[in-house]
């Protein structure tokens, strides 16, 4: 029953930009993965409508002002196109290139929320590697953070973002912000 409630809450986030499921919730069910993949596909279409068919070089991003009154923020990650999308309400606000997990260290897919934020974190698993503007989405250390962005999957599972984009994203998101990661 709890999984059904979380799935319905996540669907509401996508469709109506309502508050997300509880902050500690993460869903990696088939249904959540399908919802996140659908959101990533829609985000790509929204990008074309908002910014045109501009190609983004690795490490680049596009950002436009959207009033806070448009609604709550949510992040959509498209693993197949290696892009991150930021929405405010139902309006696409920004898009950036990413570098997700390399094969064997895949970035998890599904519906997550920002559980913890640190302006500067150092990895406990990977040689004290810097993770600026880290926004953790699970209890295993997977985060959205600034980092090397070569234009293809190259991380240990995190979603690396262009530095300036990561800093701006960090400023507009809160604990509990939904993060949908789709294939």
Secondary structure, DSSP 8 states (H G I E B T S, - for coil): -HHHHHHHHHHHHHHH----S-TT--B-SHHHHHHHHHHHHHHHHHHHHHH-S----TT-EEE----GGG--EEEEEETTTTEEEEEETTEEEEEEEEE-B-TTS----EEEE--EEEEEEE-TTTTT-EEEEEEE-STTS-EEEE----SS--BSSSEEE-HHHHHHHHHH--TT-EEEEE-
